[in-house]
Amino acid sequence: MTNTKTVLRELIEMSREIGRPERDLVILGEGNTSAVCDDGTFWVKASGTQLCTPDADTFVRLWLKPVCELADRMDVSDDEFKAALAAAKVDPSQPKRPSTETVLHALALTEMGAAFVGHTHPVAINALMCSVAAEEACKGALFPDGIVVCGPAPAYVPYTDPGLPLARAVRSAVRRYMDTWNAPPKVILMQNHGMIALGSSPTEVDGITSMAVKASRILAGTYAFGGTHFMSESDVQRIYTRPDEGYRRKELKLD
């Protein structure tokens, strides 16, 4: 059984790296991260804490099952939601409140197939996600390395109120994505909000985040040169399924 303290240590290190101010991914209390344990629990960032200075007290450990079940409960008031998250804590005496996006993280760590999750608000990505071209910007891939690291395309979620409504909207978007690609996305882009990186390891979450930021900068640059030339569907499929690219993913510790 995975030592929950080992998972927590890896999550702290990942969060510190993502939260470095010079990377321009989050400021102050923005963003949240999580990781799954193999005992039916997960760690998630506590509300109001900062990714740039994480320690063991930055995270709350909860039971996965009751948190995931919240996604299917209708008409949950803000007070009921808060109480349900408190009841799902492994340690009821833990004073910190888990992130508003805790249900989203629980779903990402179960049906979306991730072991580690990084939700950030990169300036380069939000410049696009807050623009009139947000949905258009998510319609394709731009270059081979972006496909190798981030998958054939991101999943796109129109603006939704954070918390339980957003968790449900992300789940719906991911299910549609899986119907198309037969695999969960690596990147979820949320209009007027930010991005989510779904990874099998801290290294993959970091790599996905960095590559998604690069792709957004390139995409923004294409608009200065007359528009975007997305790769064709056949070319995307070729890169996505090439055995040598699969080997490279493993060597880069992205699987």
C-alpha positions in Angstrom: 0.0 0.0 0.0 1.3 3.4 -0.9 2.5 5.4 2.0 0.2 8.4 2.2 3.1 10.5 3.6 5.1 9.7 0.4 2.3 10.8 -1.8 2.0 14.0 0.3 5.7 14.7 0.0 5.5 14.3 -3.8 2.5 16.6 -3.9 4.2 19.3 -1.8 7.2 19.2 -4.1 5.0 19.4 -7.2 3.0 22.3 -5.8 6.1 24.2 -4.8 7.4 23.9 -8.4 4.1 24.9 -10.0 3.8 27.8 -7.5 7.2 29.4 -8.3 6.4 33.1 -8.9 8.6 33.4 -11.9 6.6 30.8 -13.8 3.5 33.1 -13.8 1.1 30.2 -13.2 -0.6 31.4 -10.0 -0.4 34.2 -7.5 -1.5 34.5 -3.9 -4.2 31.8 -3.2 -4.8 30.9 -6.8 -4.8 27.3 -8.0 -5.0 24.0 -6.3 -3.4 20.6 -6.5 -4.2 17.0 -5.5 -2.9 13.4 -5.4 -4.5 10.1 -4.9 -3.5 7.4 -2.3 -4.3 3.7 -2.8 -6.4 3.4 0.3 -9.4 5.2 -1.0 -8.2 8.7 0.1 -6.7 11.7 -1.5 -4.8 14.9 -0.6 -6.1 18.2 -1.8 -4.9 21.8 -1.2 -6.7 23.6 1.6 -8.7 26.8 0.7 -6.7 30.0 1.2 -3.3 28.4 1.2 -0.6 29.3 -1.4 1.1 26.9 -3.8 4.4 28.8 -3.6 4.9 27.9 0.1 3.4 24.5 0.6 4.0 22.2 3.5 2.1 19.4 5.2 -0.4 21.8 6.6 -1.3 23.1 3.1 -3.3 19.9 2.3 -6.3 18.1 3.6 -6.9 14.4 3.3 -10.4 13.2 2.4 -12.2 10.0 1.5 -12.8 9.7 -2.2 -16.1 8.0 -2.3 -18.3 10.5 -0.4 -16.7 13.4 -2.2 -17.3 11.9 -5.7 -20.9 11.1 -4.7 -21.5 14.9 -4.2 -21.3 15.3 -8.0 -24.6 13.4 -8.3 -26.5 15.1 -5.5 -28.9 17.7 -6.8 -29.8 21.0 -5.0 -26.9 21.1 -2.6 -26.8 24.4 -0.8 -23.5 26.1 0.0 -23.9 25.2 3.7 -24.7 21.5 2.8 -21.7 21.4 0.5 -19.4 22.8 3.2 -20.7 20.3 5.7 -20.4 17.3 3.3 -16.7 18.1 2.6 -16.0 18.5 6.3 -17.6 15.1 6.9 -15.4 13.5 4.3 -12.2 14.4 6.1 -10.1 11.5 7.2 -9.2 13.5 10.3 -12.3 15.3 11.6 -10.2 17.5 13.8 -8.3 19.0 10.8 -9.3 22.7 11.0 -8.5 23.6 7.4 -11.3 23.7 4.8 -10.5 21.8 1.6 -10.5 23.7 -1.7 -13.8 24.7 -3.3 -12.7 22.5 -6.3 -12.4 19.4 -4.1 -15.1 17.5 -6.0 -13.5 18.3 -9.3 -10.2 16.9 -8.0 -11.9 13.7 -6.7 -13.5 13.1 -10.1 -10.2 13.8 -11.8 -8.4 11.2 -9.6 -11.1 8.5 -10.2 -13.0 8.5 -13.5 -10.6 10.9 -15.3 -7.6 8.6 -14.6 -5.2 11.0 -13.0 -2.9 10.2 -10.1 -1.8 13.9 -9.7 -3.7 17.0 -10.6 -2.5 20.6 -11.1 -5.1 23.4 -11.5 -3.5 26.7 -12.3 -4.3 30.1 -13.8 -1.4 30.8 -16.2 -1.4 34.4 -17.6 -0.6 33.1 -21.1 -3.5 30.7 -21.0 -6.0 33.0 -19.4 -5.2 35.7 -22.0 -6.9 33.3 -24.4 -9.5 31.8 -22.1 -10.7 35.3 -21.3 -10.9 36.3 -25.0 -13.7 36.0 -27.6 -11.5 33.3 -29.3 -11.5 31.0 -26.3 -13.4 28.1 -27.8 -11.8 28.5 -31.2 -8.4 28.3 -29.5 -9.2 24.8 -28.2 -10.1 23.2 -31.5 -6.9 21.7 -32.5 -3.2 20.9 -32.1 -0.4 23.2 -33.3 2.9 21.2 -33.2 4.0 17.5 -32.6 5.6 18.0 -29.2 2.4 19.5 -27.9 0.6 16.3 -28.9 3.2 14.1 -27.3 2.9 15.9 -24.0 -0.6 17.2 -23.9 -2.5 14.8 -26.1 -4.4 15.3 -29.3 -6.5 18.3 -28.1 -7.6 19.9 -24.8 -11.1 19.5 -23.4 -12.9 22.8 -23.3 -15.4 23.9 -20.6 -17.5 27.1 -21.0 -17.5 29.4 -18.0 -19.2 27.7 -15.0 -19.6 28.8 -11.4 -16.6 27.3 -9.4 -17.3 24.4 -7.0 -19.9 21.7 -7.5 -21.3 23.2 -10.8 -17.8 23.4 -12.3 -17.0 19.8 -11.2 -20.1 18.6 -13.1 -19.4 20.7 -16.2 -15.8 19.4 -16.3 -17.0 15.8 -15.9 -19.5 16.2 -18.8 -16.7 17.7 -21.0 -14.3 14.9 -20.2 -17.0 12.3 -21.0 -17.6 13.9 -24.4 -13.9 14.0 -25.0 -13.5 10.3 -24.1 -16.2 9.4 -26.6 -14.1 11.1 -29.3 -10.6 10.0 -28.3 -11.2 6.9 -26.2 -8.9 8.3 -23.5 -9.2 11.1 -21.0 -7.6 14.4 -21.8 -4.3 15.6 -20.4 -5.4 19.2 -20.5 -8.7 20.8 -19.6 -9.2 24.5 -20.5 -11.9 26.5 -18.7 -13.3 29.7 -20.2 -12.5 32.8 -18.0 -10.9 30.6 -15.4 -7.7 28.6 -16.2 -6.4 25.1 -16.9 -6.2 21.6 -15.3 -3.3 19.2 -16.0 -4.1 15.5 -15.4 -1.0 13.4 -14.9 0.2 10.0 -13.8 3.0 11.7 -11.8 4.2 15.1 -10.6 6.7 15.2 -13.5 3.8 14.7 -16.0 1.6 17.4 -14.4 4.5 19.8 -14.6 5.4 18.9 -18.2 1.7 19.2 -19.3 1.4 22.6 -17.6 4.6 24.0 -19.2 3.7 22.7 -22.7 0.2 24.0 -22.5 1.5 27.4 -21.6 4.0 27.3 -24.5 1.1 26.3 -26.9 -1.0 29.2 -25.7 1.9 31.6 -26.4 2.4 30.2 -29.8 -1.4 30.3 -30.5 -1.5 34.0 -29.4 1.4 34.7 -31.8 -0.4 33.1 -34.7 -3.1 35.7 -34.5 -0.4 38.4 -35.2 0.5 36.6 -38.4 -2.9 36.2 -40.0 -4.5 33.4 -38.0 -4.0 29.8 -36.8 -3.0 26.8 -38.9 -4.1 23.8 -36.8 -2.6 20.4 -37.8 -4.9 18.1 -39.7 -6.8 15.4 -37.9 -4.8 12.7 -39.8 -1.5 14.3 -38.8 -2.6 14.6 -35.2 -3.6 10.9 -35.1 -0.3 9.9 -36.6 1.7 11.7 -33.9 -0.6 10.6 -31.2 -0.3 6.9 -32.1 3.3 6.6 -33.3 5.2 4.0 -31.3 8.4 6.1 -31.3 6.5 9.0 -29.7 5.1 6.6 -27.1 8.7 5.5 -26.4 9.7 9.2 -26.0 6.9 9.8 -23.6 8.2 7.0 -21.4 11.7 8.3 -21.5 10.5 11.7 -20.6 8.6 10.1 -17.6 5.3 11.3 -19.0 3.5 8.0 -18.6 
